[in-house]
């Protein structure tokens, strides 16, 4: 980061692990090299600043110096996003347009929105209440990129939108730095049809102004569904006190997108399927997940059935002649009669075929990748089945395999006594 104050914050943030930090200009290739761009352990490059030109400079350097690593960039201007696309950046995130997509989904398919938010949340945090924005006319207050992007996405979905540009800059507030709207602002809201509106988006880049407008709007129509943009983390207590229906922070949107794409690459494929299904399917999937993990955001992980990642399964599939099913992978390695608190969300084959929400009796084979959601401890328990042939033999046959290699081959071969 070019701002040394932000680097200083890293030192006192109390992260679970050391986070190397460098106060330098990321637009300079030498800075990126010093940070480890060309180190063999560099697995990805994320350019997520609020400066599009810095992000595209980082993308260009990463693509030219390390074309083998994936690049994720934030971009708010279409022209900059187009430049990034020329460098074949894998993932370009426009937080404003992305939130517009979220809001449209929340209005048209609240179950799908809830499922998407749940699966991209931070594991261990509580699931928020069901969000169901009403249909009808929406008022969008703001004149920047955020308001424009949200209005565009709502209109594209066929939702009636009235745009409210701020009048007179900060004179829309009675006193500098206060949240008291003047009479001109109230008159503007009155003329906008606020009394018959369904929802209201306060989307300027000024937190005080956003709070002022929603305070005035709530007085005129307390039934409105409020979406409030928060720009500064320091303002969080004020936004929490207002208790909007949805509070938007661009960094949080970017973080969720990055986590989904980098930590579990299969998750975006599953979320794409969620977007294509109806709300009844999403509600049924949510109900199934709640039965497994209660109201906590689940952990999401991918299992690859390969000799490197799952040697016990790879050996079993190669030597036993038996069919391995998902049910075997979700049994408790301590008690095979019980199941782990996890759900298989997606099975992806090497031929690009896939099964969404597969049944427990689905057969799996070498090369398959499986996306799971469940409690954090399940991933560790499941690893025992994937890595240890004795454990796999127990969950499959009901008794432990002998420790010697010869006896394992005898028992696992077709026609062996373990059958």
C-alpha positions in Angstrom: 0.0 0.0 0.0 1.3 3.5 -0.8 -0.1 4.8 2.5 2.2 4.0 5.4 -0.7 4.5 7.8 -2.5 1.5 6.4 0.6 -0.6 6.7 0.9 0.5 10.3 -2.7 -0.8 10.9 -1.6 -4.2 9.7 0.9 -4.4 12.5 -1.7 -3.9 15.2 -4.6 -5.7 13.6 -4.1 -8.9 15.5 -4.4 -11.3 12.6 -4.1 -15.0 13.3 -0.9 -15.2 11.3 1.8 -12.8 10.2 0.8 -10.6 7.3 3.8 -9.2 5.4 3.3 -5.6 4.5 5.2 -3.1 2.4 4.7 0.7 2.2 5.4 1.3 -1.4 3.9 2.2 -4.8 2.3 -0.9 -6.2 2.3 0.6 -9.7 6.1 0.1 -9.9 7.2 -3.4 -11.2 10.2 -3.2 -8.8 7.8 -3.0 -5.9 5.9 -6.1 -6.9 9.1 -8.0 -7.4 10.3 -7.0 -4.0 6.9 -8.1 -2.6 7.5 -11.6 -4.0 5.8 -11.6 -7.4 8.4 -13.8 -8.9 8.8 -16.1 -5.9 7.7 -19.7 -6.6 5.4 -19.5 -3.6 3.3 -16.7 -5.1 0.0 -18.3 -5.9 -2.1 -15.3 -7.0 -2.1 -11.5 -7.4 -5.0 -9.4 -6.0 -5.2 -5.7 -7.0 -8.0 -4.4 -4.9 -7.2 -0.7 -4.2 -9.8 2.0 -4.7 -7.7 3.4 -7.6 -8.5 1.8 -10.9 -5.2 3.0 -12.5 -3.1 1.4 -9.8 -5.0 -1.9 -10.2 -4.6 -2.0 -14.0 -0.8 -1.3 -13.6 -0.5 -4.2 -11.1 -2.5 -6.4 -13.5 -0.2 -5.6 -16.4 2.9 -6.3 -14.4 1.6 -9.5 -13.0 0.5 -10.8 -16.4 3.9 -10.0 -18.0 6.1 -11.1 -15.2 4.1 -14.1 -13.9 1.7 -15.2 -16.6 1.1 -18.5 -14.8 -0.6 -17.0 -11.6 -4.3 -16.0 -11.5 -5.0 -12.3 -11.2 -8.0 -10.7 -9.5 -8.7 -7.0 -9.9 -11.1 -4.4 -8.7 -12.4 -2.0 -11.3 -15.1 0.6 -11.2 -14.8 2.2 -14.6 -15.7 0.2 -17.8 -12.7 1.6 -19.7 -10.3 0.3 -17.1 -12.1 -3.0 -16.9 -11.7 -3.3 -20.7 -7.9 -2.7 -20.3 -7.7 -5.4 -17.7 -9.5 -7.8 -20.0 -6.9 -7.2 -22.7 -4.3 -8.5 -20.2 -6.6 -11.6 -19.7 -7.3 -10.9 -16.0 -9.3 -13.9 -14.8 -11.6 -12.0 -12.4 -12.6 -8.4 -12.6 -14.8 -7.2 -9.7 -16.9 -4.1 -10.0 -18.4 -3.8 -6.4 -21.0 -1.3 -7.5 -22.4 -3.5 -10.3 -22.0 -6.6 -8.2 -24.2 -5.1 -5.5 -26.8 -4.1 -8.1 -26.9 -7.8 -9.1 -27.3 -8.7 -5.4 -30.2 -6.3 -4.9 -32.0 -7.5 -8.0 -31.6 -11.1 -6.9 -32.9 -10.1 -3.4 -36.0 -8.5 -4.9 -36.8 -11.2 -7.4 -35.5 -14.3 -5.6 -35.0 -13.7 -1.9 -34.2 -17.4 -1.3 -31.4 -17.4 -3.9 -30.0 -14.1 -2.5 -29.9 -15.6 1.1 -28.2 -18.7 -0.2 -25.6 -16.7 -2.1 -24.9 -14.5 0.9 -24.7 -17.4 3.3 -22.2 -19.4 1.2 -19.9 -16.4 0.6 -20.0 -15.2 4.2 -17.3 -15.7 6.8 -17.4 -19.2 8.4 -18.5 -19.2 12.0 -20.5 -16.0 11.8 -24.2 -16.0 12.3 -26.7 -16.2 9.4 -28.5 -12.9 9.1 -32.3 -12.7 9.0 -34.1 -13.4 5.8 -33.9 -10.3 3.5 -36.9 -9.9 1.2 -36.9 -6.4 -0.4 -40.4 -5.5 -1.7 -41.4 -5.2 -5.3 -42.5 -1.8 -6.6 -40.9 1.5 -7.3 -37.4 2.1 -5.9 -35.9 5.5 -5.2 -32.1 5.8 -5.7 -30.4 8.8 -4.2 -26.9 9.7 -5.4 -25.0 10.9 -8.4 -21.9 8.8 -8.4 -20.9 5.4 -9.9 -22.6 3.4 -7.1 -26.0 5.0 -7.6 -25.7 4.8 -11.4 -24.7 1.1 -11.3 -27.5 0.2 -8.9 -30.1 2.1 -11.0 -28.9 0.4 -14.2 -29.2 -3.1 -12.7 -32.6 -2.4 -11.3 -33.9 -1.0 -14.6 -32.4 -3.9 -16.6 -34.4 -6.2 -14.4 -37.6 -4.3 -15.2 -37.9 -2.7 -11.8 -39.4 0.9 -11.7 -36.7 3.3 -10.6 -36.7 7.0 -9.7 -33.3 8.6 -9.5 -32.7 11.4 -7.1 -29.6 13.5 -7.7 -28.3 15.4 -4.7 -29.2 19.1 -4.8 -26.5 21.7 -4.1 -23.7 19.4 -2.9 -23.3 19.3 0.9 -25.9 22.1 1.2 -28.4 19.3 1.3 -27.5 19.2 5.0 -28.6 22.0 7.3 -25.2 22.4 8.9 -21.8 21.1 7.9 -21.2 17.7 9.5 -24.7 17.2 10.8 -27.4 14.7 9.8 -30.3 17.2 9.8 -31.9 17.6 6.3 -33.0 21.0 5.2 -36.4 21.9 3.8 -35.2 21.6 0.2 -34.2 18.0 0.6 -37.6 17.1 2.2 -39.4 18.8 -0.6 -37.3 16.8 -3.1 -38.4 13.6 -1.4 -42.0 14.7 -1.3 -42.0 15.3 -5.1 -40.3 11.9 -5.8 -43.3 9.8 -4.8 -41.7 8.5 -1.6 -45.1 7.9 0.0 -45.9 5.2 -2.6 -42.3 3.8 -3.0 -41.3 0.3 -1.9 -37.6 0.8 -1.4 -34.9 3.5 -0.9 -31.2 3.4 -1.8 -28.9 6.1 -0.2 -25.8 5.7 -2.4 -23.6 8.8 -2.2 -19.9 8.7 -1.3 -20.6 10.8 1.9 -21.7 8.8 5.0 -23.2 11.8 6.7 -25.3 12.7 3.7 -26.5 9.1 3.4 -27.6 9.1 7.0 -29.3 12.5 6.6 -31.3 11.4 3.6 -32.5 8.1 5.1 -33.5 9.8 8.4 -35.6 12.2 6.3 -37.0 9.4 4.2 -38.0 7.3 7.1 -39.9 10.2 8.7 -41.9 10.5 5.4 -42.4 6.8 4.9 -41.4 4.4 7.7 -42.5 1.4 5.6 -39.7 1.8 3.1 -37.1 -0.9 2.7 -33.8 0.9 3.2 -30.4 0.2 1.5 -27.7 2.3 2.9 -24.2 2.7 1.5 -21.4 2.9 4.1 -18.1 4.4 2.8 -15.9 4.5 6.0 -15.4 1.8 8.5 -15.2 4.4 11.3 -18.9 5.3 10.7 -20.1 1.7 11.5 -21.6 2.6 14.9 -23.8 5.2 13.3 -25.0 2.9 10.6 -25.7 0.1 13.1 -27.8 2.6 15.1 -30.0 3.4 12.1 -30.6 -0.3 11.4 -31.1 -0.2 7.7 -32.4 -3.4 6.0 -29.2 -3.7 4.0 -25.9 -1.9 4.6 -23.5 -1.9 1.7 -19.7 -1.7 2.0 -17.7 -2.0 -1.2 -14.7 -3.7 0.5 -16.9 -6.4 1.9 -18.3 -7.2 -1.5 -14.8 -7.4 -3.0 -13.6 -9.6 -0.1 -16.5 -12.0 -0.5 -15.9 -12.3 -4.3 -12.2 -12.9 -3.8 -12.8 -15.6 -1.1 -15.3 -17.4 -3.3 -13.0 -17.5 -6.3 -9.6 -18.1 -4.8 -10.3 -20.4 -1.8 -12.9 -22.6 -3.4 -12.9 -22.3 -7.2 -15.9 -24.6 -7.5 -18.1 -22.2 -5.5 -18.7 -19.7 -8.3 -19.9 -22.6 -10.5 -22.4 -23.6 -7.8 -23.5 -20.0 -7.4 -24.1 -19.8 -11.1 -26.4 -22.8 -10.8 -28.2 -21.1 -7.9 -28.9 -18.0 -10.1 -30.5 -20.3 -12.7 -32.8 -22.2 -10.3 -36.1 -20.9 -8.9 -36.6 -19.6 -5.4 -38.3 -22.8 -4.3 -35.1 -24.8 -5.0 -33.0 -22.2 -3.2 -35.4 -22.4 -0.2 -35.2 -26.2 -0.1 -31.4 -26.0 -0.2 -31.3 -23.4 2.6 -33.5 -25.7 4.7 -31.2 -28.6 4.1 -28.1 -26.6 5.1 -29.8 -25.2 8.2 -30.5 -28.7 9.3 -26.8 -29.4 9.1 -25.1 -26.2 10.4 -28.0 -24.5 12.3 -27.7 -20.7 11.7 -23.9 -20.4 11.4 -22.3 -19.6 8.0 -20.9 -22.9 6.9 -17.3 -23.7 6.0 -16.9 -24.4 2.3 -14.2 -26.7 0.9 -13.3 -28.7 -2.1 -12.2 -32.4 -2.2 -10.2 -33.6 -5.2 -10.1 -37.4 -5.6 -6.5 -37.8 -6.7 -3.4 -39.6 -5.6 -1.9 -36.4 -4.3 -5.0 -35.0 -2.5 -6.8 -38.1 -1.5 -4.4 -41.1 -1.6 -6.6 -43.5 0.3 -9.5 -42.9 -2.1 -7.2 -43.1 -5.1 -5.8 -46.4 -4.0 -9.2 -47.8 -3.1 -10.6 -46.9 -6.5 -7.6 -48.4 -8.3 -7.3 -51.7 -6.3 -10.6 -52.7 -4.8 -13.0 -52.9 -7.8 -15.7 -51.4 -5.5 -17.9 -48.4 -6.2 -17.1 -45.4 -4.0 -20.1 -43.2 -3.3 -20.5 -39.7 -1.7 -22.2 -41.4 1.3 -18.8 -43.0 2.2 -17.1 -39.6 2.2 -19.6 -38.0 4.6 -19.7 -40.8 7.2 -18.2 -40.1 10.6 -14.7 -41.9 10.8 -15.3 -42.5 14.5 -18.8 -44.0 14.0 -19.7 -45.1 10.5 -23.4 -45.3 11.5 -23.4 -41.5 11.9 -22.9 -38.8 9.2 -20.7 -35.7 9.3 -22.5 -32.4 9.5 -21.8 -31.5 5.9 -23.6 -31.5 2.5 -22.1 -32.1 -0.9 -23.1 -29.2 -3.1 -21.5 -30.1 -6.4 -19.6 -32.9 -8.1 -17.5 -31.8 -11.1 -16.0 -34.4 -13.5 -12.9 -34.1 -15.6 -15.1 -34.0 -18.7 -16.8 -30.8 -17.4 -20.0 -32.6 -16.5 -21.4 -31.8 -13.1 -24.1 -32.6 -10.6 -25.6 -30.0 -8.4 -26.8 -31.1 -4.9 -26.0 -34.7 -5.7 -27.6 -37.6 -3.8 -25.6 -39.5 -1.3 -25.6 -42.6 -3.5 -23.9 -40.7 -6.3 -20.8 -42.7 -7.5 -17.5 -40.8 -7.6 -14.3 -41.6 -9.3 -10.7 -40.5 -9.7 -10.4 -37.0 -11.0 -13.7 -35.8 -9.5 -13.8 -32.6 -7.5 -16.5 -32.3 -4.9 -17.7 -29.0 -3.2 -18.8 -29.4 0.4 -20.5 -27.1 2.9 -20.6 -28.0 6.6 -19.3 -27.3 10.1 -15.5 -26.4 10.3 -14.6 -29.6 12.2 -16.1 -31.8 9.5 -13.3 -30.9 7.0 -10.7 -32.2 9.5 -12.7 -35.4 10.2 -13.3 -36.1 6.5 -9.6 -35.7 5.8 -9.0 -38.9 7.8 -11.2 -40.8 5.4 -9.4 -39.3 2.4 -5.9 -39.8 3.6 -5.9 -43.0 5.7 -6.8 -46.3 4.0 -7.6 -47.9 7.4 -10.3 -45.2 8.0 -11.7 -45.5 4.5 -11.9 -49.3 4.9 -13.8 -48.8 8.2 -16.4 -46.4 6.8 -16.9 -48.6 3.7 -16.9 -52.1 5.1 -17.5 -51.6 8.8 -14.2 -52.9 10.1 -10.6 -51.8 10.1 -8.2 -53.1 7.5 -5.0 -54.8 8.6 -1.9 -52.6 8.7 0.3 -54.6 6.4 0.3 -53.8 2.7 -0.1 -57.5 1.7 -3.2 -58.0 3.8 -4.7 -54.8 2.5 -4.2 -55.9 -1.1 -5.8 -59.3 -0.3 -8.8 -57.8 1.4 -9.4 -55.0 -1.1 -9.1 -57.1 -4.3 -12.3 -58.4 -5.9 -13.4 -61.5 -4.2 -11.4 -60.8 -1.1 -12.8 -61.9 2.3 -13.7 -58.3 3.3 -16.7 -58.7 0.9 
